[in-house]
């Protein structure tokens, strides 16, 4: 067991040491403010505070973990291993030149998303507003990296200290925004689409629409058999997030009353886990969250506990509070639309800390690393560059035995139109996941 002495224990301290030593390092530890007990303890021990207590394993502390509320304005930085990190400390006895626990709390709690920021067209906090992006390390799961460095520092003094890091995990996830492009859309929507195609002189789509509707060709978005084949080949255990909402300006799903759509969902539920892909409109309307999740539960006859926000519309802390109020306790929205990487600086599922209430919640957050639309639409990269980005992210997660979560859509596996060649990108991702 590791004995950690700190002069004062706060909720933030409890949270961040639990994050490090229980969730990531997975070692027994005790956090105490009893200095006499610390001095008498004969096993592995460390000090976190402003005074080293004449102990060699000392981590100097910044103020943030001993505060409450939002107090930061400008954040000082220091360069550590070629990364500009926040919360520098200035005591020479400290094992690190910055407060690693304060920095990790800042990223995991999403402290910066509580501060005033410039929203994008969907009201989102964007990657380009984040500390990690501005300082060039959004692509690194720094909290996991730092956890391994802390273990190394402890073992330099106490070789008997043992960590029990998890094995690398992969969770493939799929968002089903529209199960079909033409099929089961109904007469009105297909006529509207046809008029749009004629206006654009898109004769290829006009022809395809008629071939699909007359059952001469498979709908381009119907890639589910292909997905099943990949599941079997790579022994995947995916999660499907189903948009099950009323039609709206940003919600283009198949009608939730459609029998064929319901049959598809039941088939997916037989082969994988199911979550609710909450509609764009639901983010400001908790009643819609309740309705959509309960309607989906009626179809699959299983309680829904997993969610992801449509368009990744995550507004903290309100989104998570709304979800928790309805017993949606696992969320997979933590990532950016415009950039790949690690929004919370971590590639391990973790529990959300509500800064307003100063408490760890029951919301378990599953951060994803890469989304197909990020690469194709926001970054506009080609096939080979997309592969290189994916390979780099997988390497980062594998090197710290983290959990790699991908976000793909049935549409992007069509290998048609704007997604021509992107099946190759996804199969490359799977091959790199399963290579040693």
Secondary structure, DSSP 8 states (H G I E B T S, - for coil): -EEEE-SS--HHHHHHHHIIIIIIS---EEEE--HHHHHH--SSEEEEES--TT-SSEEE--SGGG--S---SS--EEEETTEEEE-B---TTSSSSB-HHHHHHHHHTTGGGTS-----TTS---GGGSHHHHTT-TTS-HHHHHHHHHHHHHHHH-TT--------EEEEEEEES-S-SSTTSHHHHHHHHHHHHHHTT-HHHHHHHHHHHTTSS--TT--HHHHHHHHHHHT---EEEE------SS-----TT-HHHHHHHHHHHHHSEEEEEE-GGGGG-HHHHHHHHHHHHHHHTS---EEEEGGG---TTHHHHHHHTTT--EE---S-SSS-S-TTS-SS-EEEEETTTTEEEEEEE----EEHHIIIIIS---HHHHHHHHHHHHHHHHHTT-EEEEEEETGGGS-SGGGTTHHHHHHHHHHHHH--
